[in-house]
Amino acid sequence: MFQIEQIYDTSYRTLSDMKKSDLTPRQLSSVRCPTCGVPAGNHCLLHSGAPRSTPHVERKFAAIDASQKKSG
């Protein structure tokens, strides 16, 4: 639980600079998902193992952080 809280804490600060909608699908999948654990480049999974239609929120936050670190 602490790891998720830490992701939210750092990500909420970065959301003021970049919106989730500003990321391309490629950028969103460029990081490993902290929720379901799929590697970069793969789609997030539901608990049943089926692919999700959208990435997990935590993955979106991680992608925002990664893109800001890369550009800054």
C-alpha positions in Angstrom: 0.0 0.0 0.0 2.8 2.4 0.8 4.2 2.1 -2.8 0.8 3.1 -4.2 0.5 6.1 -1.9 4.0 7.2 -2.9 3.1 7.0 -6.6 0.0 9.0 -6.0 1.9 11.6 -4.0 4.5 12.2 -6.6 2.1 11.9 -9.5 -0.5 14.4 -8.3 2.3 17.1 -8.3 3.2 16.3 -11.9 -0.4 16.3 -13.1 -0.4 20.1 -12.8 2.3 20.2 -15.4 1.0 17.4 -17.7 -2.4 15.9 -18.2 -3.0 12.2 -18.6 -4.6 13.0 -22.0 -1.4 14.5 -23.3 0.3 11.1 -23.4 0.1 8.9 -26.5 -0.7 5.2 -26.2 2.9 4.4 -26.9 4.1 6.6 -24.0 1.5 5.0 -21.7 2.8 1.6 -22.5 6.5 2.6 -22.3 6.6 1.8 -18.6 6.0 -1.3 -16.5 2.5 -1.3 -14.8 2.9 -1.1 -11.1 -0.7 -2.5 -10.6 -0.8 -5.6 -12.8 3.0 -6.0 -13.4 3.0 -6.3 -17.2 6.2 -5.2 -18.8 6.6 -2.1 -20.9 5.1 -2.5 -24.3 2.3 -4.8 -23.2 -1.3 -3.9 -22.4 -2.6 -3.9 -18.8 -4.5 -6.9 -17.7 -7.8 -7.4 -15.8 -7.8 -9.7 -12.7 -9.2 -12.4 -15.1 -6.2 -12.2 -17.3 -8.0 -10.5 -20.2 -6.5 -7.3 -21.6 -7.8 -4.0 -20.2 -9.2 -1.4 -22.6 -7.3 1.3 -20.8 -4.1 1.3 -18.7 -4.3 1.4 -14.9 -4.3 4.9 -13.4 -1.0 4.1 -11.6 0.6 3.3 -15.0 -0.6 6.6 -16.4 1.1 8.4 -13.4 4.3 6.4 -13.9 4.3 7.3 -17.6 3.9 11.0 -16.8 6.8 10.8 -14.3 9.0 8.9 -16.8 8.2 11.4 -19.6 9.0 14.4 -17.4 12.3 12.9 -16.2 13.2 12.2 -19.8 12.4 15.7 -21.0 13.7 17.5 -18.0 
